[in-house]
Amino acid sequence: MPERDEWHQKVSGIIKAELKRRNMTYKQLVDRLVELGVHESERNIANKLSRGGFTAVFFVQCLVAMGVSTVRLDD
């Protein structure tokens, strides 16, 4: 079973990969989150993704804001 840090990297990597697939910046993600009523700064998002430690709610909010409808967990 992966270590805790590996899990953090995995969830952070999912968001980063989806941003890259959509050619979106953190600023664009911030703007889309605001549309959902979620207020985060670019710096906050960068820190959360760097740490990989954030709530499941934030994870899903980001995915919805990016328009992700399915998540693939294997490589």
C-alpha positions in Angstrom: 0.0 0.0 0.0 1.3 3.5 -0.9 2.6 5.7 1.9 0.7 8.8 2.9 2.9 11.1 0.8 2.3 9.0 -2.3 -1.5 9.4 -1.8 -1.0 13.1 -1.5 1.0 13.1 -4.7 -1.6 11.0 -6.5 -4.6 13.3 -5.7 -2.6 16.4 -6.4 -1.4 14.8 -9.7 -5.0 14.2 -10.8 -5.9 17.8 -10.5 -2.6 19.0 -12.1 -3.1 16.5 -15.0 -6.7 17.7 -15.6 -5.5 21.3 -15.6 -2.9 20.5 -18.1 -5.3 18.5 -20.3 -7.6 21.5 -20.4 -4.7 24.0 -20.8 -6.0 25.8 -17.8 -4.0 28.0 -15.4 -4.5 28.3 -11.6 -6.0 31.8 -12.3 -8.6 30.2 -14.6 -9.3 27.6 -12.0 -9.8 30.4 -9.4 -12.2 32.1 -11.7 -14.2 28.9 -12.2 -14.3 28.1 -8.5 -15.7 31.6 -7.8 -18.6 30.7 -10.2 -19.3 27.8 -7.8 -19.1 30.1 -4.8 -15.7 28.8 -3.7 -13.1 31.5 -2.9 -9.5 30.5 -3.1 -6.5 32.5 -4.2 -4.0 31.3 -6.8 -1.4 31.1 -4.0 -3.7 29.0 -1.9 -4.4 26.5 -4.7 -0.7 26.3 -5.5 0.1 25.6 -1.9 -2.6 22.9 -1.6 -1.5 21.2 -4.8 2.1 21.3 -3.7 1.3 19.7 -0.4 -1.3 17.4 -1.8 -3.2 17.8 1.4 -6.7 19.0 1.0 -10.3 17.9 1.6 -12.3 15.6 -0.7 -14.7 18.5 -1.0 -12.0 20.8 -2.5 -10.9 18.0 -4.8 -14.4 17.6 -6.2 -14.9 21.3 -6.4 -11.8 21.6 -8.5 -12.9 18.8 -10.8 -16.4 20.2 -11.2 -14.9 23.7 -11.9 -12.7 22.2 -14.6 -15.6 20.3 -16.2 -14.3 16.9 -15.3 -17.0 14.2 -15.5 -14.9 11.1 -14.9 -11.7 10.4 -13.1 -9.3 7.7 -14.1 -7.4 6.3 -11.1 -5.0 4.0 -12.9 -2.2 5.2 -15.2 
